[in-house]
Amino acid sequence: MDWILVSLIAGLISAICWLIGDIFLVGFDLEEEKYNEFLKNTNIKNKKTTILMLSGSVPRLRFGALIANFSIPLMVTSVFALYKLASPSLWTAAAVALLGLGFSISPVAHVAFYYVGTLSKGLYKDYREGRPMSKSCEELVNEYVRFMDITWWAAIGITALGWILYTSLILLGKTSFSPLFGLLTPLIVSPMAGLLSAKFKLGRPYLNGAGFNVGLTAFFLSALIWYV
């Protein structure tokens, strides 16, 4: 059994699941004008995040949260291939450890969007139907957004640091990959994907917020093609 191949396939499957998860959970355009009156009647602080998912159905948001969450064991499995394809060193161990940690804590940040989205939908439904909006629910939205920000930045920060180290190893010729392969890591591809989506509306609205997982999918697909 070629466990490196299995590990790369696992990474690709999980990356695709996370990309699909982003599309279903946050693949919407902000419609601030549409929800402007609703926002004026709330004490919610992060108004953009609050309205982002209002146009999505609850089953859609749920699917987007769960498909990513349940695939994370496959993503964690992918670090085996990354370790084996690099020269043994403390830097390799550090890069892989950071990636594994970042992957492991990312589901809670992703799922937090679901809770923010569904609770916001409940508040908007009350507003639309003329019922008084619960102040305690508004406070919960603020708390969920705060929780989401903490977990999201922690996951992104740790994962980004891992990719900085691993990309550096590739560029310095410390892995089995060609040094030019460093240009295909999420560290490079993800910002490019985000820029293309934001500035040129490529893939919008579905790829809004999906830049990182576009880069992750591109990396594991490229690595798998290179390996076989």
C-alpha positions in Angstrom: 0.0 0.0 0.0 1.4 3.4 -1.0 0.5 5.5 2.0 1.8 8.7 0.5 -0.6 8.3 -2.4 -3.5 7.5 0.0 -2.6 10.5 2.1 -2.6 12.8 -0.9 -5.9 11.5 -2.1 -7.3 12.0 1.4 -6.1 15.6 1.3 -7.7 16.2 -2.1 -11.0 14.8 -1.1 -11.1 16.9 2.1 -10.0 20.0 0.2 -12.9 19.5 -2.3 -15.3 19.0 0.6 -14.1 22.2 2.3 -14.4 24.1 -1.0 -18.0 22.8 -1.4 -18.6 23.7 2.2 -17.5 27.3 1.6 -19.7 27.5 -1.5 -22.8 26.3 0.4 -22.1 28.2 3.7 -20.7 31.6 2.7 -21.0 31.7 -1.1 -23.3 34.7 -1.2 -23.0 38.4 -2.2 -23.5 41.0 0.5 -26.9 42.7 -0.1 -26.6 45.6 2.3 -29.3 47.7 0.7 -31.8 44.9 0.8 -31.3 44.4 4.5 -30.6 48.1 5.5 -33.9 48.7 7.4 -33.5 45.4 9.3 -30.0 46.3 10.4 -31.1 49.7 11.6 -33.4 48.0 14.0 -30.8 45.8 15.6 -27.9 46.2 18.0 -25.8 43.7 16.1 -22.2 44.9 15.7 -20.8 42.9 12.8 -23.6 43.7 10.3 -21.9 42.3 7.2 -21.4 38.9 8.6 -25.0 39.0 10.0 -26.6 39.5 6.6 -24.1 37.4 4.5 -26.1 34.2 4.9 -29.6 35.5 5.1 -30.5 34.5 1.5 -29.4 30.9 2.1 -31.8 28.2 3.3 -31.1 26.5 6.6 -30.5 23.1 4.9 -28.0 24.7 2.5 -26.1 26.3 5.4 -26.3 23.0 7.4 -24.9 21.0 4.5 -22.1 23.5 4.0 -21.1 23.2 7.6 -21.3 19.5 7.9 -19.5 18.4 4.7 -16.4 20.3 5.7 -16.6 19.2 9.4 -16.9 15.5 8.7 -14.0 15.5 6.2 -11.4 17.0 8.5 -9.9 13.6 9.5 -8.9 13.2 5.8 -7.2 16.6 5.8 -5.3 15.7 9.0 -4.3 12.4 7.3 -2.7 14.5 4.4 0.1 15.8 6.7 1.6 12.3 6.5 2.4 12.8 2.8 3.7 16.3 3.4 6.1 15.0 6.0 7.3 12.1 4.0 7.8 14.2 0.9 10.1 16.6 2.8 13.6 16.1 4.1 13.6 15.2 7.9 14.4 18.2 9.9 13.1 20.3 12.8 11.7 22.8 10.2 9.8 20.0 8.5 8.4 18.7 11.8 7.4 22.3 12.8 5.7 22.9 9.4 3.7 19.7 9.5 2.8 20.1 13.2 1.5 23.6 12.6 -0.5 22.4 9.6 -1.9 19.5 11.5 -2.9 21.7 14.4 -4.4 24.3 12.1 -6.4 21.7 10.2 -7.6 20.2 13.5 -9.1 23.4 15.0 -10.6 24.7 11.7 -13.9 22.9 11.9 -15.1 24.8 14.9 -14.5 28.1 13.1 -16.2 26.9 10.0 -19.3 25.6 11.8 -19.5 28.9 13.8 -20.7 30.6 10.5 -23.6 28.2 10.5 -24.7 29.3 14.0 -24.3 33.0 13.1 -26.2 32.5 9.9 -29.2 30.5 11.3 -29.7 32.8 14.3 -29.5 35.8 12.1 -32.1 34.3 9.8 -34.4 33.8 12.9 -34.1 37.5 13.8 -34.7 38.6 10.2 -37.8 36.4 10.1 -39.2 38.1 13.2 -38.5 41.5 11.7 -40.1 40.6 8.4 -43.2 39.3 10.0 -43.6 42.3 12.3 -42.7 40.5 15.5 -40.4 42.2 18.1 -36.8 40.9 17.8 -35.3 39.3 20.9 -32.6 41.4 22.4 -31.1 38.3 23.9 -30.8 36.7 20.5 -29.1 39.9 19.2 -26.6 39.5 22.0 -26.1 35.9 21.1 -25.4 36.9 17.5 -22.7 39.3 18.8 -21.3 36.5 21.0 -21.3 33.9 18.2 -19.5 36.4 15.9 -16.9 37.0 18.5 -16.4 33.3 19.0 -16.2 32.8 15.2 -13.6 35.5 14.9 -11.4 34.1 17.6 -11.5 30.5 16.3 -11.3 31.6 12.6 -8.2 33.8 13.1 -6.6 31.2 15.3 -7.1 28.4 12.6 -6.1 30.7 9.7 -3.1 32.0 11.5 -1.7 28.7 12.6 -2.4 27.1 9.2 -0.8 30.1 7.3 2.3 29.8 9.5 2.5 26.1 8.6 2.2 26.9 4.9 4.9 29.6 5.1 7.3 27.1 6.5 6.4 24.3 4.1 6.4 26.6 1.1 9.9 27.8 2.2 11.1 24.2 2.4 9.8 23.6 -1.2 11.4 26.8 -2.5 14.7 25.9 -0.8 14.8 22.4 -2.4 14.2 20.6 0.9 11.3 18.5 -0.4 10.8 16.0 -3.2 8.9 18.7 -5.1 10.5 21.0 -7.6 11.3 24.4 -6.1 8.8 25.9 -8.5 6.1 23.8 -6.9 6.2 26.3 -4.1 4.2 28.6 -6.4 1.3 26.2 -6.2 0.9 26.1 -2.4 -2.1 27.8 -0.7 0.3 30.5 0.5 0.5 31.7 -3.1 -2.7 30.4 -4.8 -5.2 31.3 -2.1 -4.5 35.1 -2.2 -4.6 35.0 -6.0 -8.0 33.2 -6.0 -9.3 35.7 -3.5 -8.1 38.6 -5.6 -9.7 37.2 -8.8 -13.0 36.7 -7.0 -13.0 40.1 -5.3 -11.7 42.3 -8.0 -12.8 40.5 -11.2 -15.8 38.7 -9.8 -14.5 35.4 -11.0 -16.7 32.6 -9.6 -18.8 35.0 -7.6 -20.8 34.7 -5.5 -20.1 31.0 -5.0 -16.3 31.5 -4.4 -16.7 34.4 -2.0 -14.7 33.5 1.0 -13.4 30.3 -0.6 -10.0 31.5 -1.6 -8.1 29.4 0.9 -9.8 26.2 0.0 -9.4 26.9 -3.7 -5.7 27.1 -3.0 -5.8 23.9 -0.9 -7.7 22.0 -3.7 -5.2 23.2 -6.3 -2.2 22.2 -4.2 -3.4 18.6 -3.5 -4.6 18.1 -7.1 -1.2 19.3 -8.4 0.7 17.2 -5.8 -1.3 14.1 -6.7 -0.7 14.6 -10.4 3.0 15.1 -9.8 3.3 12.1 -7.5 1.6 9.6 -9.8 
